[in-house]
Amino acid sequence: MPRETLTREQIVQAAIDLLDAEGVDGLSMRRLGSRLGSAATTVYWHVKGKDELIELAADALWVEVDLPDLDQTDWRTAATAMATDLYAMILRHPWLVPAMSSHLLYGPGKARHDDHLLAVYEAAGFTGRAAAEATKVVFTYVLGTALGASAETAWRTRLRRGGDEERQVRETVAKVTEIAASFPRLRAHSQDWTDSDPTTGSLADRDLGFGLRTILNGLRAELRQAAG
C-alpha cells in the first residue's frame, strides 16, 4: 500500500490485529508491512517504531469500554459496567497487560476512560485522593482477574494446537485434583472443579461478578463509615 494511501489509523488497526494473533513478541515492522501489503519503510513514515506502535495500539483499545451516562444510572451500576467492559476488552486483547509491564501506556483513550471512572466514584461520594484509591482498587482487581483468564485461554489455545484439547484438559484437572487431595481444605473445594465442565468457560469469568460485588460492598461501607 503506497505511503499516500496508508493512514496511521490503518496501521494501528493492523497492529492490533497482529498483536491479538501473535502477541508483543510477534509484532515487527516487517510483518506489519506484509499484512498491510506495504514495505516496512513505508510504515516508518507514520510511526517511529515498534514501541510507539504498541503505545498507539494500546490506547486505541480503550474506546471499547463504554462510559455510562451518570445522569441515567447509579454509580454502582456504572462502576460494574465499566469493570465488566474492561475485563472483556483485556480478554479480547491479551497482549495488553504484558505490554503494560514494559511500556508506559497512557494516551487520550486511557485518559478519557480514567476521567470518567473518577466521575463514577465521585458520584458515589468519594472525594480527592479517596476517589483515586477507589478506582485503583477495582481496576487492579479486574486486571488481575483478566490476567488469570488470559493465561487459561493461552493454555487452552496451546492445547488446541496440539490436538485433543478436551482429553488434555480433563487429564490436567484430574492431576490437579489428585494433588489437592493431600490437603484437607483444597480437597473439599476440588469437588467444584470436577463438578464443572472443564472444557467450557473459565473460573475467572464466574469469579469476576462475586469479586466486584464484594469490593463495591466494601467501598459502600467505607463511605458510610466516613459519613458516620
FENSULUR-V486432 format. One record per pair of residues at least 24 apart in sequence whose ideal C-beta (glycine too) atoms are under 7 Angstrom apart, sorted by the first residue. I is the first residue (numbers start at 1). J is the second residue. D is the distance in whole Angstrom. If there is no record, write none. Layout:
{{I & J & D} {I & J & D}}
This chain:
{{1 & 36 & 5} {1 & 37 & 5} {1 & 38 & 4} {3 & 42 & 5} {3 & 45 & 5} {6 & 36 & 7} {6 & 38 & 6} {6 & 42 & 6} {6 & 46 & 7} {8 & 46 & 5} {8 & 47 & 7} {10 & 36 & 7} {11 & 36 & 7} {11 & 43 & 6} {11 & 46 & 5} {11 & 47 & 6} {12 & 56 & 5} {12 & 57 & 5} {12 & 60 & 5} {15 & 53 & 5} {15 & 57 & 5} {16 & 57 & 5} {16 & 60 & 7} {19 & 57 & 6} {19 & 93 & 7} {19 & 95 & 5} {20 & 93 & 6} {23 & 95 & 5} {24 & 54 & 7} {24 & 95 & 5} {24 & 98 & 6} {24 & 99 & 5} {51 & 103 & 6} {54 & 99 & 6} {54 & 103 & 6} {55 & 103 & 6} {55 & 105 & 6} {55 & 107 & 7} {58 & 96 & 6} {58 & 99 & 6} {58 & 105 & 4} {59 & 105 & 7} {59 & 107 & 3} {59 & 108 & 7} {59 & 109 & 4} {59 & 110 & 6} {60 & 109 & 6} {61 & 89 & 6} {61 & 93 & 6} {61 & 96 & 6} {62 & 109 & 4} {62 & 110 & 5} {62 & 112 & 7} {62 & 113 & 5} {63 & 109 & 6} {64 & 89 & 5} {65 & 89 & 6} {65 & 113 & 6} {67 & 116 & 4} {70 & 119 & 6} {70 & 120 & 7} {70 & 123 & 5} {75 & 120 & 5} {75 & 121 & 7} {75 & 123 & 4} {75 & 124 & 4} {76 & 216 & 6} {78 & 120 & 5} {79 & 120 & 5} {79 & 138 & 7} {79 & 216 & 6} {80 & 212 & 6} {82 & 117 & 6} {82 & 120 & 7} {83 & 138 & 6} {83 & 142 & 5} {83 & 212 & 6} {86 & 142 & 5} {87 & 142 & 5} {87 & 145 & 7} {87 & 146 & 5} {87 & 208 & 6} {90 & 146 & 4} {90 & 150 & 7} {91 & 146 & 6} {91 & 149 & 6} {91 & 150 & 6} {91 & 153 & 7} {94 & 150 & 4} {94 & 153 & 7} {94 & 154 & 7} {97 & 143 & 6} {97 & 146 & 7} {97 & 147 & 5} {97 & 150 & 7} {124 & 223 & 6} {125 & 223 & 5} {126 & 223 & 7} {134 & 219 & 6} {137 & 215 & 6} {138 & 215 & 6} {141 & 211 & 6} {141 & 215 & 6} {145 & 204 & 5} {145 & 207 & 6} {145 & 208 & 5} {145 & 211 & 6} {148 & 204 & 5} {149 & 202 & 5} {149 & 204 & 4} {149 & 205 & 6} {152 & 202 & 5} {152 & 204 & 7} {166 & 199 & 5} {169 & 198 & 5} {169 & 199 & 5} {170 & 198 & 6} {173 & 198 & 5}}
